[in-house]
Amino acid sequence: MSRVKTAQYTTPKTILVAPELAFTLPIKVANTGISAGADGRKVIYAGTPIAGDFTNRATAFVKEDTKPNAVLLHEVDVTDGTENATAVIFGFIDESKLDNVTITSAQKEALSKITFVK
């Protein structure tokens, strides 16, 4: 049985201050540790700190609260399992554009190649 998905083709909101100065990589993200919202969907929001192995990007990244090494560039719906995403590993993130995401000082310290601006 195949799975049918619907998609909205709109330009996603960007969290980057200067996209031309960012370095991103394609990754996979898992739904491990993600709780479903009121609508039953498991969504990881743009700017969420994540951790994973950049030398083996086939292994899914997970949400990371203590020692992240990247942040998600765009919102990702992982209700149906592992999904493709984009990780920001260097760049300038506009904190005022982070919805439902709070970056702690410990996370900022771990994300030393990312600068958070207000």
N, C-alpha and C positions, 0 to 999 in steps of 0.2 A: 504494500500500500504506500503510495507516495504522499508526501506532505505538501499541502498547498499554503502558500504564504501570500499575504497581500502587502503591498508596499506603498508608501506615500513618497512621491518624488518631489521633495522640496530641498532647499539648501539648508543643511544643518547649521545650527548656531555654532560659531567658533569661539573657543575660549582663549585663543592665542592673541597676544598683543601685536606681534609681528610675524605672520606666517612664514615669510621668507627667511627668517632667522631660526626657525625651528628644525629639529631633526626628528623624524618619525620613522617607525618601522611597522609593517603589517604583522599582526599577531593573531592568536586565537585566545579567547577568554572563556573560562569555565563558569558555570553557575554555582560553584561550591561556595557555601556560606552566604548566599544571597536569598533574602526573604522576599516572598511575593507581596506586592502592594495590595491595596483594596480592590483593584481590578483583576487580581489573580496573576498579573504579569511580573516576571523577575527582570528588573531593569537595573543596569549599572550606569550611573550618570557620568557625563563628561567631567573630567577632572578628578575622578576617583583614583586614589593611589593603588597601584597594582604591582605585583612582583612576578617574575618569571625568568626563564633562561633565554637570553638573547642569542646564545650559540646554538640552541635547538628550539626554534620558534614553533615547531610542530607540537611541542608540549604546551598545553594551555596555561596562560597566566591566570592568577587569582587575585581577588581583592586583598589588599595587604594593609594592615593598620600600624605595624611596627617598623618594618624595614622595606619600604617600597623602592623600586628602581625605575619606575615610570608612572605616568598618569594616562588615563584614557582621553583621546582627543574628542570623541563623539560618544553620545549615549548609545548603549548596546542592550538589546533585549535578548536575554539568555534563558527565557522561559522554556524553550524547546531543547536546551542543552548548549554545548560549546558553539560559539559564534566567532566570526571574523571581526577584527577590530583594528584600530590604529593606536600605537603607543607613542607618546611623546617622551623622548629621553633627554632632549636638550631644547630649551626654549624659554619663552616668557609667557606666563599664564596670567590672565586677567581674573583676579579673585572675585571681582564683582559679577562675573558671568557664570560662576559656579552655582548651579541650582542643586539643592539637597546634598551638597558636599561641603564639609568643613575640613580644612587642612590644619593639622596640629603643628606645633613648633618642632616636635620630634620628627614628624613626616617631612617637613621642610628641610630639616637638617639632613635626613637620609637622601632626599632628592636634591643633592648638591649641584646638579647640572641644570636644574630648573629654577628660574627666578619667578617668584610670585609677586605681582604688582597690584596695587589698588587703584 
